[in-house]
């Protein structure tokens, strides 16, 4: 970890005039220690997994999540500070092509825009899963550009699962490359990509906040009333959707597809029986569900997506993406990203059967 420690020390020195702080504490040695622990934590997540030696894009996401709760004096330092830690000094191996250098004369919107473009070049369509519609943002950002000033929000598939090799999910199939370009002059404000609309949100629940203790029961009741009862196993749809078909083994931060123990836990929860198994399922739901809501589509599909999803939003498969995206019409034939989603029955490329036609979609 010598190299990582050098990165932390360099960051602390670089920010001695006031970059990152936690509340009113500006002690640089405390900053170095805190970020050192964060980086150790991040590396332990990747060590020994198929995510070892992650790209800068994945390091940025991990650092942003692990540094949750920290604040920056200047909004641009949410990028500049994280970059200082993510670069493996000396040499910045694997990051030589990142051209964005600290420049405090550049508006924050411009810094975030260039960062978004870089993430797209490195992680393709899957970089979009880090963006979502935020009603509390005060910056004038495009929907496909993440607002780094806001504390990270959990999403149903916002985890290393997106980048595992092979991935846990492959909504667009295994053989579709991500194709994109930006338009709108030198700033490239419109993102054009290939995507296909596979469904539309038609029913959303009127229920408590996802963090409310009764939400799991209310979501189950909602789904039991709306899930297609002609499905082979409606209960399979319900228990998998509520946890986005993901589970975590003890001591492992890398998710796997949900297995039988969680299915049993769901049934124990429904029967008010085995408390231990039921608790395991409830915990899996609580990990997955913050700021999420369930929904039913026009085609009878069931999903878990952003809590700002509305009736009329489209369920899209972006070419090259592992998970579906919820998009909303923005007028003039353009769309905004609402967020990513888990949709039962399309996560393994089923919607690609019949070779649907991908078309250019403009995101603003």
N, C-alpha and C positions, 0 to 999 in steps of 0.2 A: 504493500500500500504506500511505498515511499513516493511514487509518482503522484498518487492521489493527494497525499499530504502536501506536496509541493504546490499543487493546484489550489488547495484550500488556503495555504499561506499567501500565495500570490494574490488570490482574491481579496483576502483580508487587508493586505497592504494596499491594493489598488483602490479599495473602498474606504480608506481611512478618512476621506473628506465627507463621507456621509451616504454611502450607497444603501446597503441593507441594514435593517435594525429590527429588533423585536420589541415593540412598544417603544419605550424611551431609552432602552439599553443600547449604548453604542460601543460597548467594550469590544475591541477587535479580537482579543484573545478568546473571549467567549464565543464570538462569531466563528472563529476558526475551529474551535472545539465542536460547536454545534453542527457546522457544515461537514466536519470530518465524520461525525457520527452518522449524519445523513448519507454521506457517500459510502461509508462502510455498509450501511443497511442496504443501499442500492446494489452494491456489488454482491452482497450475500444473496440477494434475490436472483441475480443472473448466474452466479457461480454454480457450475455443475448442471446447468440446464441448457436447452437448445437456444437460449437467449444470450449465451456467453459472448463477450465482445460485441455488445449492442452498438448500433449506429448512434450518431450524435442525436438524431431525432428521438430515438427511444430513451437515451440518457436524459434528454431535456424533459420528456414526459415523466420519467421516474423521479427526477429531481424536483419537478414542480409539485408532484403528488407528495413526496416525502417532506418537502419544505413548507407544506401547508400550514398557514397560520403566521408565517413570516410576512413582513411588510417591507416596502421599498419607498425611500423618499421620493425618487423619480420613477415614473411608470416604466421607462426604458430599462431600468436596472433589473426588472423581472426577467429580461432577456440577457443583458450584459453580465449580470452576476451569475446566472445559471450557466452561461457559456464558459465563464471563467473556471467553474468547477468541473464541467463536463469534459473540457479539453484535457487530454492525457498529456500533461507537460512532462518533459520537453518534446516538441515536435508536433503536437496535436495530431497524432496518428489517426488517419481516417477522416480528418476534418479539414484537410488542406484546401478543399474546394469551397469552404464556407467563407464567402467574401464579405459578410457583414461584420464590420469592425465598430467598436464603440465610437459613436459620433453623437454628441449631445445636441448638435444643431439640427439633427433629423427629427421631425415630429414623431411622437410615439406611434401614431397610426402607420407611418411609413416603415418603422422598425418592425412592427408586428406583421405588416404585409410581406416584407422581404423574408421574415422568418417563416411565414406560412408557405411561401413559394419554395423555400429550401426544404422544408419538411416534405412537401409533395415530391420533389425530385429524389429524395432519399427513400421514403417509405411509400410512395405512390398513393393510391386511393385510400389506403388504410390510415394515412395521416388525417383524413377528414373525420375520423371517429373522435378526434379530440376537440372538435368544434360542436357547439350546440347553441340554440337560440337562448340568449340570456336577457331577460327583461330588465335586469338591474344594471346593465352596462351603461356607462356614461360616455364612452368613447364612440366615435363615428367609424365603426368597423364594418367590413363586409361580413356576410354570414359565414363565409368559409375561412375567415381569419379569427383565430382564437384571441379572446381577451385575457391576457396574462395577469391583469391586475385583480381579477376576481379569484377568490379562493376556488380551487378545483372542485368540480362537482362530479360525484360518482355517476356513472352511467351503467346500463345493464351489462355492457361488454367492454367497459373501460378498464382493461387489465392486460397483463402480458399475453393473454389468450389470443389477442389480435395478431401477435407477431411470432407465435410458436411455429416451428417447422417440423413436420407439416402442421398447418394451422388447425385449431379446433373446428373452425367453421370455414366454409368456402362457398358463400352464397352465389358468387359469380362464376363458379366452376374453377377448374384448375388451369385452364389454358387461355385465359383472357388477360392480355396485358393492359395496363392502365395507360390511356392516351388522353392528354390534356394540353391546353394552351391558354394563355391569358390575352385579353384584348382590352382596348381602352387607352391606348397611348402608352407613354413610357412607364406609367404606374401600373398598367395591366390590372385594372380593377375588376374585370369580368372573367370568371373562370369557366371555361368551356370544357366539358368532358362527355364521354360516351356513357349513357345509362338507359335503362328501360324501366318503365313504370309497370309493376306487377300487381298492384292492388291499391286500394284507397281506404283510409280510415273512415268508418261509418258510425261506430259506437264507442264512446268513452264513458267511464264511470263518473258518477257524481258522488265522490267518496272522500274520506278524510285524507289528511296529509300522509304521504308514505312513511313518515316517521311515527305516526300515531300507532299505539300498541294494538288497536283493533283493525288496522289496515289489512293485514293478512286475511283475517276472517271475512272482511267486507269484499276483498278482491276475489276470494274463493267463491263467495255467494254470487258476485257479479258474473264470474266466468261460468259457473254452473247454470246460470240462467241464460247465458248467451252463446256458449260454445255449441257448435254443431253436434247434436246428440246422435247423429247418424255416423259420426266418426268411429273408427275401429275401437278406440279406447279414449273417450273424452277425458277420463281422469289423467291419462298420460299427458294430454295436452296441457291440462291445468298445472300439474306439479312441475313440469319442465319449464313452462313459460314463466312462472312466478320466480324462478331462480335462474332464468336465462340458460337453463340446461348446463349449469356449471357447478362444480363442487371442488372443495379443497381438502386434501388429506392433511393429517396432523403434522405440523411443523413444515409444511410446504406452501410457499407463496405462489406457486405456479398452478393455475387451475387445470382441471380435467373435465371431460364431459361428465355430467351427473350420472351417478351409479345407483344400484339397487338400495343401499342404505338410506339415501335421501328419499327415494320413492317410499320406502317403508316408513320413514319419518313423517312424510306427508299424510299417509293413511293413519298413522298413530295420532297425528294432530287432529285429523278430522273425527277420529273416534274418541278423542279425549282419553287416550289410553296411556301407552308407554311415554312417560314424561321426558325421559332422556332422549329417545329417538325423535320425539316431537320437537324438542328444543334444538336439536341439531338442524332440523329443517328450518325452523324459525330463524336461527342464526344465519343460515345460508340466504334466506329471504332478505334479512336485514342488511347483509353485505351487498346484495344485488340491487335492492329496491330504492335507495335514497334518490329523491328527485325523479322518480320514474312512475309511470302509470301503465296499466294494462289497456288494451284496446281490441276491438273486433273490426275486421275489414269487410269490404263489400263482397269479397270472394269467400267469406266465412272463415278466414284465417284468424288466428289469435296471436297477439304479440305483446311485448313489453318495451316501451319506448320512453321518450322524454315526457316530463310532467306537463310540458306546454303543448303537447300534441293535441290537435283539434280535428273534429269531423271535417272531412274534405282534404286533409293532408294526403299526399301520395306516398306510397311505399315503393322505393326505387332500388334497383340493383345497379350500382355503379360498376362499370367494367373494370375488373382487377381488384375489386373490394371483397374482403372476406365476410362482411356483414352488411345487411340492408341499411339504407338511409331513409329518413323521413324528410321529404321536401315540401315546401309550401309555395304556391303561386305568388309572385311578387308583381305581376303585371307586365305587359309588353313581352310576354312569352318567356319571362325569366323567373327564377326560383330562388328561394332562400333555404339554407339548411336549418332544419329543426333539430336534428340529432340522429344518432344511430339507434338501431332497434334489434331486438331478437324477435323473429317471426317464425312460429312453429311451421315446419313444412317447407321452408325455403333455405334453411341454413346450410344445406349440403349440396346446393346446386340444382335442386328440384325445379326451380322456376326457369332454369336454362334449358330444360327438356323441350324439344321442338325448335330449338335454335331461334329464340326471339330476336327481333331486330333492335340493336342498340342504336340510339339516335343522340345527336348533340343536344346537351342540356346546358343552359347558361345559368351560372350561379352569381348572385350579386350580394 
